[in-house]
Amino acid sequence: MHASRGTQRRSAGLGLALLSAFAFGGSGVAAKPLIEAGLDPLHVVWLRVAGAALIMLPVAWRHRNLVRERPALLAGFGLFAVAGVQACYFAAISRIPVGVALLVEYLAPALVLGWVRFVQRRPVTRAAAVGVVLAVGGLACVVEVWAGLGFDALGLLLALGAACCQVGYFVLSDHGGQEGKGSDGRRVEPPHPLGVIAYGLIVGALILTVVARPWGMDWSLLGGSAGLDGDVVPAWVLLGWIVLVATVLAYGSGVVSVRMLSPQVAGVVACLEAVIATVLAWVLLGEHLSAPQLIGGFVVLTGAFIAQSATPKPPAGPVAAGVGAAAGAAESELSAGRASH
């Protein structure tokens, strides 16, 4: 009986992890047509984050104790994992293919190892070093260095910026995800993943409001349509997908899946996000990648997974990761590479 329940739980968790990877993977494909229709990338990010924050307000109210207990963690998650990652990622896909941007972002686990080794001066395993080498070598194939970087240099730098923001959140998680004592001396439990996500979205929305200045946005574009590789889709449908599916559903299903599976298994499934995003961009946007780029993408994901598995894990904690899922438990779930997509 217990074995049967355990199997059912793992099957359900795997299904939710796949759903989360698919939902996250579709964010760039839905956002790029809106950007090409005339919306500024920052405005698309603001619409996504602000819309999701409104929906998550009841969750934020339920976990309002986090404002008092974990203010630095909430601020860091909002700044790095929400505002920073998503702004850089959406700006990147306005200049380079969705799949390439996401694969560049998958350098984050390798960059974390660099932080551990050269900044914290802590030893890393041989497997971790192999993962970094694979990730960097695979990325060289993705961006086709032999052709003199066939992609927009600024777009690649923005994608790398998204990876660096992921690293910023990973480092913050390492310091903020532990049990501790509140100002009154009582023990404070690790933060609830959904609570951190809800407040991260709220903080991110506030930051992006100042940066994006949505009052200057051409709101009439949302009543128009956007092109999807020759097809015409209402802009509000794409925006609804980004907010409801690629953000709220993606985060929610991702957090639940990590609790039903181990963080390691969920992290493996999260790697499918880049594959799903690349396939969707190929089918829906006509963004074709060459054979060397596809092979390089596989090598990047392999290296990222090895590096992430070998990185000293922060205490239990929700994203993403991505990478998505970013990309994690509260912090591991948050840092599984899911933050950006």
N, C-alpha and C positions, 0 to 999 in steps of 0.2 A: 504493500500500500504506500509506504513512504517512498520507495524507489519510483513508483508510478507518479506520485505527486512531484517528486524531484524532476523527473523527465518532462512532465507537463510544464513545470515552472521554467525549465531551461528552454523548452520549445517556444513558450510564450515570450520569454526574454529575448530569444534570438529573433523572433518575428518583430518585436518592438524595436530592436537594434537595427534591423534591416529597414523598417519604416522610417526610423530617425535618419539613417544614412541617405535614404532616397529623398526625404524632405529637405535635409540640409543641402544635398547635391543639386536640388532644383532651384536654389535661390539665385545663383548667378545667371542661369538660363532665363529666368523670369525678369531679372533686373536689367540685363543688357538691352533688351528691346525698349524698355522705358527710357534708358539713357540715350539710346540712338534716336528716340522720338523727340528728344529735346530737353528732358529733365536732367538737371545737374546730378552727378553721382552722389554728392553730399545730400541733396534733397531726397533722393531715393533712400539713402541710408536713414535719414531722419524720419521719413514716412514709415519705414519698416520698424525702427526702434520705438518711435513714439506710439505707433499703433499697437505693437505688442505690449508696451508698458501699460497702456490703458487696460488691455485685456487682463494683464497680470496684477492689477491693483488689488483685487480681493486676496490674492496670495501674499502680496506685500503686507497688507493689513494683518493677516493672520500671523506673519512672522515679524511683526514690528519691533520685537525685542532685539533683532539684529542691528538696528540703527544704534542702539546703545552699546551692544556687546561687541560688534565687529565693524565699526565705522571705516577703518582703514581698508579692510578687505572689500567692503562694498564699493568704496570709492575707487580702489584699484581695479576691481572687476569691471565697473562701469567705464573707467577711462581706457584701460588696455583691451580687455576681452570683448567689449561691446563697441564703444566709440572708435577706438584706434584700429582694431582689426577690421571691422566692417567698413570703415571709411577708406582705409588703404585698399582693401580687397575690391570694393565696388569701383573705386577710382582706377584700379589696375585693369579690371575687365572692360573698362571703357576704351582701353588702348591695346590690350593683348587678349588672346583667346582665354575663355573661362578655364579650360583644363590646364593650360600653362600656368595661369595665376595661382590656381589651387595647388598645383604640384610644387611651385616655388615656396608656397606657404608651408608645405610639408617639410621644409628644412628646419622648422622650429624645434623638434626634438634634438636634432643634431646641434643646433645653436645652444640649447640648454646644456648639453654636455660640454660645450666650449666654456660656458659660464662656470660650470662646476669645476672644470679642470684648471682654467687659467685665472679666474677671478677668485673663486673660493679655495683654489689650490688643493682640491681633493682628488684622489686618484680615480680613474675610470677604468672599467674592464676592457679587455682586448675586444670582446664582442661589441662593446659600445663604440670603440674606435673603428671597427669594421663597418658598423652601421653608418657612421659619419662619412667614411670614404665612399660607401655605396650611394648614399644620398647625394653627395656632391658630384660624384661621377655620373649618376643618373640625371641630375639636373643639367649637367653639361650637354647631355644628349637632347634633353627637352628643349633647351634654348638654342641648340645647334651652334655651339661655339665655333665649330669649324667653318661656319658660313659668316663669321664676324657678327654674331648675335643677330639673327634674322628678325628679332622682335623689337618693338619700341623699348628703348633703354629706360625711359621714365616709367613705363608700365611695369617693367621688371623690378625696378627699384621700389615702386609702390607695393608690389607683391612681397618683396623682401621686407618692406616695412611692416606688412601684416604679420609676417613670421616673427619679426622682432617684438611686436606688441604681444604676440602669444608668449614669447619668452618672458616678457615683463610680468605677465600674469602668472606664469609658472613659478617665477622667483618669489612673487608676492605670496602665492599660495603656500610655498615652503615655509614662510614665516607666519602666515595668518590662519592656517587651517587646523591648528592644534587646539586641544582642550586648554583652557586657561582659567584665570580668575578674573571676575568682573571687578569694578571699582569698589564694590561692597565686600569683596573678599570671597564671595561664593564661587563655586566651580561653574564654568561656562562650557556647555557641550559644543562639539563641532557644529558649525552652521548647517542648517538644512539646505540641500541643493536648490530646491525650487525657490526658497526665500532669497538665496544669493542671486539667482537668475532674475527674480522679479525686481529686486533693488538695483541690480546691475543694469537692467533695462531702463529703470527710472533715472538713475545717475547718467547713463549714456545718453538718454533723450535730452536731459538738461544740458549736458556738455555740447551735444550736437545742435541744440537750438541756438546756442551762442555762436557756434562755428558756421553752421549751414545757413542761418538767417532765413528760415522758411517763409517769412512774410514777403520775401522778394521772389518767391517761386511762382511760376506760371501755372496756377491751379487748373486752368482750362485744359491743360494737357491730359489731366486725369479723366476728363470726359471724352477724350478722343480715343484713338486706337494706336497700336504699335505693330510693327512688322515682325513676324516670326518665320524667317526663311521663306518669304513669299506669301505667307498667310497673314491675315489681319485679325488681331485679337484686341478686344476692348482693354484699355489701359487699366481700368479698375479691376478687371479680372486678374491681371498679372500682379497688381498691388495686393489684392486679396490673398493670392497664393503666397506671396512673399511674407505677409504678416501672419496669416492664420496657419499655413502649412509649413513654410520654411523657417518659421521662428517659433511660434507657440507650440504647435504640434511636434516639431523637431526637438525642441528642448525638453518638452514634457515626456515624450516617448523615450528619448535618450536617457534621461535621469532614471526612469522606471526600469529600463532595460539593464542598466548597470547594477541596480539593486537586485535584479533577478539573476543576473550572470555575474561572473567575476569581472573586475575592471580590465584584466588582461584580455579576456574573450571579447568584451565589448569594444576594446581598443582595436582588435583585429577587424571586427565588423565595421568599425568607424573608418578604417582605411578604404572601404568600398565607396565612401563618399566621393573621393577623387575620381574613381572609375565611373561612378554613376554620373557625376557632373560632366566628365569628358564625353561619355556616350550621349547624354542628353544634348550637350552643345553640338555634337556631331550631327545628330538626327534633327534637332529643332532649329539650330542656328546655322547649320552648314559649316561649322568650324572643324575642318578635317586636320588631323595630325598625321605626320608621316610615320613610317614604320620605325625609324630610329627614335622618334619622339615617344612613340608608344612603348617601345622597349625601355627607353630611359625612364618613363613614368613608372613602369613596373619596378625598376631598380630603385627609384626614389622612395616608393612606398615600402619596399623591402628594407631599405636602409633606415627609413624613418621608424618602422616598426621595431627593428632591432635596437636602434638608439633609444627609443621610448621605453622598451622593455628593460634595457640595461641602466636607465637613469634611476638614481635613488628616488624612490617614490615619496611624494609629500604625504603627510598624514592624511587619513581618510577625509575625503572631501568631495561639485558637479561639473565642469566642461572640461570641450570641447572640445574641438579638435580637431578636435579635431580637432591632435589636430585631428578638425572637428574634428572632435570631437575628440577642433578643435575640434581629444579630442578625447578617464576616470573613475568614487565615493565622494563628502561634499566636494573637495578640491579635485580629486582624480576624475570625477564625473565631469566637472566643469572644464578640466584641462585636456579632455580627450580629443581636442582639436575641433570642438564644436562652436567655438566662439564666433566664427567669422562668416558662417555660410547660411 
